[in-house]
Amino acid sequence: MEWEQVTKVFKALLFSPIVGFIGAALLFVLFKVALRDPRLYEAPKGAAPPPFYIRALLVLTCTGVSFAHGSNDGQKGMGLIMLILVGTVPTAYALNHAVSASQVETFVAVSHEVQDTISHYVDPNAVISDAQPELENFVSKHQFTPNTMLALRQTVNDIQNEVTRYGTLSKVPSEMQANVRNQMYLVSETMRLVPKYGPKLSDDDKKVFANYKTFLDRYTKFIPSWVKVAVALALGLGTMVGWKRIIVTVGEKIGKTHLTYAQGASAELVAMCTILAADNYGLPVSTTHVLSSGIAGTMAANKSGLQTSTLRDIALAWVFTLPAAAVLSGVLYWLFNLLAT
């Protein structure tokens, strides 16, 4: 298991609600200092709409949260769909068929460059019979050996030959699509880990590695437009159907007073910025966690009081969700393997 990634996920999920709480509280105080309109700090009155400029502000902040939500939470749905597609229809989705012949020519040139760079670190005494097990061992156990760089160079050469032979990725034979994808993924992960566990690379060589890795990721880590649209529609329709219970909890049950316009805008702005910042660092965060924490922060800043029972239930849901999901998925994986044998 990649414990570094596991720790990264848990840290993001732990600290993002804290950022949401503190950030929203500070922004709400700033709102009160900068904007004196008392209507911002009043709870909605029945079904009466807010004043126009307040409504425009809320539409803007809601749009920002929706965009950020899709950029982070939406990735999970797209990732799951792509895993299914790659596993069930590898001929169509193992490799990015949108890559053109001219892009392949550029890839070949970059492949020559990276092979020359790898050669600087190949041990003259290294000998291997099969490159793939060597790279798999390095990626899984992070154990660098004198044979690792030789295996890396050989696999890069194999990928180059396979791509060159067929001209474009779409023309790679169906029975080879999954194998070429696996090779590209293996090389990409090796290049990510070599600077940390392998020989010390020069800055120029790191740039060559990063450039080549960008090409590999573009060919394997792609998402068709229809998948993006499908996930966006699913998120939108799900929100349309199940919004009420969440809105009532967030708007009325976190604090002891009803949420005001300024509190909602503050929490949404901080949630949007927190999620987008997490995206830049590749950190998975929960929109619900950050937003509800932000609302709790505005309630604390406004001295409105917090409903401890609601906060306790939310916190317990946070604490038990990940372990429960891990245990259930582990049991199901074990059961499916058992049935398969």
C-alpha positions in Angstrom: 0.0 0.0 0.0 1.2 3.5 -0.8 1.1 4.9 2.7 2.3 8.3 1.6 -0.9 8.7 -0.5 -3.1 7.4 2.3 -1.6 9.9 4.8 -2.0 12.7 2.2 -5.7 11.9 1.9 -6.3 11.8 5.6 -4.4 15.0 6.2 -6.5 16.8 3.5 -9.8 15.5 5.0 -8.7 16.5 8.5 -7.4 20.0 7.9 -9.9 21.2 5.2 -12.8 21.5 7.7 -10.5 23.5 10.1 -9.6 25.8 7.2 -13.2 26.1 6.4 -14.2 27.0 9.9 -11.5 29.6 10.5 -11.6 31.1 7.0 -15.4 31.5 7.0 -15.4 33.1 10.5 -12.7 35.6 9.4 -14.5 36.4 6.2 -17.8 36.9 8.0 -16.2 39.4 10.3 -14.7 41.2 7.3 -18.2 41.3 5.8 -19.6 43.0 8.9 -16.8 45.6 8.8 -17.0 46.3 5.1 -20.8 46.0 4.3 -23.2 47.7 6.6 -26.5 46.7 5.0 -28.5 45.1 7.8 -30.4 43.0 5.3 -27.2 40.9 4.8 -27.3 39.8 8.5 -31.0 38.9 8.7 -32.5 35.5 8.2 -34.7 35.1 5.1 -38.3 36.1 5.7 -40.7 33.4 4.5 -40.7 33.0 0.8 -39.7 36.6 0.1 -36.7 36.8 -2.2 -33.5 38.6 -1.1 -32.7 42.0 -2.5 -31.3 41.9 -6.1 -27.6 42.5 -5.2 -27.7 40.0 -2.4 -29.3 37.4 -4.8 -26.6 38.2 -7.4 -23.9 37.6 -4.7 -25.4 34.3 -3.6 -25.8 33.1 -7.3 -22.1 34.0 -7.8 -20.9 32.1 -4.7 -23.2 29.1 -5.3 -21.9 28.9 -8.9 -18.3 29.0 -7.5 -19.0 26.2 -5.1 -20.7 24.1 -7.8 -17.7 24.5 -10.1 -15.3 23.6 -7.3 -17.5 20.7 -6.3 -17.4 19.3 -9.8 -13.6 19.8 -10.1 -13.0 17.8 -6.9 -15.9 15.5 -6.0 -16.8 15.1 -9.7 -13.4 13.5 -10.3 -14.3 10.5 -8.2 -17.3 9.6 -10.4 -15.3 10.1 -13.6 -12.5 8.0 -12.2 -14.8 5.1 -11.4 -16.5 5.3 -14.8 -13.1 5.2 -16.5 -11.9 2.3 -14.4 -15.0 0.4 -15.6 -14.5 1.4 -19.2 -10.8 0.5 -19.2 -11.6 -2.8 -17.6 -14.5 -3.8 -19.8 -13.8 -2.1 -23.1 -10.0 -1.7 -23.2 -10.0 -1.5 -27.0 -11.8 1.8 -26.9 -10.6 3.3 -23.7 -7.3 1.9 -22.7 -5.5 4.5 -24.8 -6.4 8.0 -25.9 -7.4 7.6 -29.5 -7.7 11.3 -30.0 -3.9 11.5 -30.2 -2.9 12.5 -33.8 -0.1 11.3 -36.0 1.8 14.6 -35.6 1.6 14.3 -31.8 3.0 10.8 -32.1 6.0 12.1 -34.0 6.6 14.6 -31.2 6.3 11.8 -28.7 9.0 9.7 -30.6 11.4 12.7 -30.5 10.8 13.1 -26.7 11.3 9.4 -26.3 14.7 9.5 -27.9 15.6 12.4 -25.6 14.5 10.6 -22.4 16.3 7.4 -23.4 19.6 9.4 -23.8 18.9 11.0 -20.3 18.3 7.6 -18.7 21.5 6.3 -20.2 23.5 8.6 -17.9 22.3 6.6 -14.9 22.4 3.1 -16.3 24.9 0.8 -14.5 27.3 -0.7 -17.2 27.1 -4.0 -15.4 23.3 -4.2 -15.2 21.6 -7.1 -17.0 17.9 -7.9 -17.2 15.9 -10.5 -19.0 12.4 -8.9 -18.5 12.0 -5.2 -17.7 8.4 -5.3 -16.5 8.9 -7.2 -13.2 11.9 -5.0 -12.3 9.8 -1.8 -12.7 6.8 -3.4 -10.9 9.0 -4.3 -8.0 10.4 -0.7 -7.8 6.9 0.9 -8.0 5.4 -1.4 -5.4 8.3 -1.7 -2.9 10.4 1.5 -3.7 13.5 -0.6 -3.8 15.9 0.8 -6.4 18.5 -1.5 -7.9 21.2 -1.1 -10.5 18.8 -2.8 -13.0 16.0 -0.3 -12.5 17.3 2.3 -14.9 18.1 -0.3 -17.5 14.6 -1.7 -17.3 13.2 1.8 -17.5 15.2 2.6 -20.7 14.2 -0.7 -22.3 10.5 -0.1 -21.6 10.6 3.4 -22.9 12.2 2.0 -26.1 9.5 -0.7 -26.3 6.7 1.9 -26.0 8.4 4.0 -28.7 8.6 1.1 -31.1 5.0 0.0 -30.5 3.6 3.5 -31.1 5.9 4.2 -34.1 4.9 0.9 -35.7 1.2 1.8 -35.8 1.4 5.5 -36.3 -1.4 6.5 -33.9 -2.7 5.0 -30.7 -6.0 4.2 -32.3 -4.3 1.8 -34.7 -2.6 -0.2 -31.9 -4.2 -3.7 -32.2 -7.0 -4.4 -29.7 -5.1 -7.3 -28.1 -2.2 -4.9 -27.4 -4.0 -1.8 -26.1 -4.1 -2.9 -22.5 -0.5 -4.0 -22.5 0.7 -0.7 -24.0 -1.3 1.2 -21.4 0.2 -0.9 -18.6 3.7 -0.1 -19.9 3.0 3.6 -20.1 1.5 3.7 -16.6 4.4 1.7 -15.2 7.0 4.0 -16.8 5.0 7.1 -15.6 5.0 5.9 -12.0 8.7 4.9 -12.2 9.6 8.4 -13.3 7.6 9.9 -10.5 9.4 7.8 -7.9 12.9 7.8 -9.3 13.8 11.3 -8.0 12.8 10.2 -4.5 14.2 6.7 -4.3 16.7 6.5 -7.1 19.9 8.3 -8.1 20.1 12.1 -7.7 19.0 13.6 -11.0 20.2 17.0 -12.3 17.6 19.7 -12.7 17.8 19.4 -16.5 17.2 15.7 -16.4 14.2 16.1 -14.0 12.7 18.4 -16.7 13.2 15.8 -19.4 11.6 13.2 -17.2 8.6 15.5 -16.4 8.1 16.3 -20.0 8.0 12.7 -21.1 5.7 11.8 -18.2 3.3 14.5 -19.3 3.0 12.7 -22.7 2.4 9.4 -21.0 -0.3 10.8 -18.7 -2.0 12.5 -21.7 -2.2 9.1 -23.5 -3.5 7.1 -20.5 -5.1 9.5 -18.0 -7.8 11.0 -20.2 -11.6 11.4 -19.8 -13.9 11.5 -22.8 -16.3 14.5 -22.9 -19.4 12.3 -22.6 -18.2 11.0 -19.3 -17.7 14.5 -18.0 -21.2 15.5 -19.1 -22.7 12.3 -17.6 -21.1 12.9 -14.2 -22.1 16.6 -14.3 -25.7 15.7 -15.0 -25.7 13.0 -12.3 -24.4 15.5 -9.7 -27.0 18.1 -10.8 -29.9 15.7 -10.9 -28.9 14.2 -7.5 -28.8 17.7 -6.0 -32.2 18.5 -7.5 -33.7 15.4 -5.9 -32.0 15.3 -2.6 -31.3 18.9 -1.8 -33.9 19.6 0.9 -32.6 17.5 3.8 -29.1 18.8 3.3 -30.2 22.4 3.0 -32.3 22.2 6.1 -29.5 20.7 8.1 -26.9 23.2 6.9 -29.2 26.2 7.1 -31.1 25.6 10.3 -29.5 22.9 12.4 -25.8 23.8 12.7 -26.4 27.1 14.5 -29.0 28.0 17.0 -30.3 30.8 14.7 -31.2 30.6 11.0 -28.4 31.1 8.5 -28.2 34.7 7.1 -27.2 35.8 3.7 -23.8 37.0 4.7 -23.1 33.8 6.6 -24.0 31.7 3.6 -21.9 33.8 1.2 -18.9 33.7 3.5 -19.1 29.9 3.9 -19.5 29.4 0.2 -16.6 31.7 -0.8 -14.3 29.9 1.6 -15.5 26.5 0.5 -14.9 27.4 -3.1 -11.4 28.7 -2.5 -10.4 25.8 -0.3 -11.6 23.2 -2.8 -9.9 24.9 -5.7 -6.7 25.2 -3.8 -6.8 21.5 -2.9 -7.3 20.7 -6.6 -4.0 22.4 -7.4 -2.2 20.2 -5.0 -4.1 17.0 -6.0 -5.8 16.7 -2.6 -9.2 15.1 -2.2 -11.5 17.1 0.0 -15.2 17.0 0.7 -17.5 19.9 -0.3 -19.9 19.0 2.5 -17.2 18.9 5.1 -15.7 22.3 4.2 -19.1 24.0 3.7 -20.7 22.8 6.9 -17.5 23.7 8.8 -17.6 27.1 7.2 -21.2 27.7 8.3 -20.2 26.6 11.9 -17.4 29.1 11.7 -19.8 32.0 10.8 -22.1 31.0 13.6 -19.3 31.1 16.1 -18.1 34.5 14.7 -21.6 35.8 15.0 -22.0 34.4 18.5 -25.2 32.7 17.3 -24.4 29.5 19.2 -23.9 26.0 17.8 -26.1 22.9 18.0 -23.8 20.4 19.5 -26.0 17.4 18.6 -25.9 18.2 14.9 -22.1 18.8 15.0 -21.6 15.6 16.8 -23.6 13.6 14.2 -21.7 15.3 11.4 -18.3 14.6 13.1 -19.2 10.9 13.7 -20.3 10.5 10.1 -16.9 11.9 9.0 -15.0 9.6 11.4 -16.7 6.4 10.4 -17.2 6.9 6.7 -13.7 6.1 5.5 -13.0 3.1 7.8 -16.5 1.7 7.0 -15.9 2.1 3.2 -12.5 0.5 3.5 -13.8 -2.5 5.4 -16.7 -3.0 3.1 -14.7 -2.8 -0.1 -12.1 -5.1 1.4 -14.7 -7.7 2.3 -16.3 -7.4 -1.1 -12.9 -7.8 -2.9 -12.2 -10.9 -0.8 -15.6 -12.3 -1.5 -15.4 -11.8 -5.3 -11.9 -13.4 -5.3 -13.3 -16.3 -3.4 -16.2 -16.8 -5.8 -13.9 -16.4 -8.8 -11.8 -19.3 -7.6 
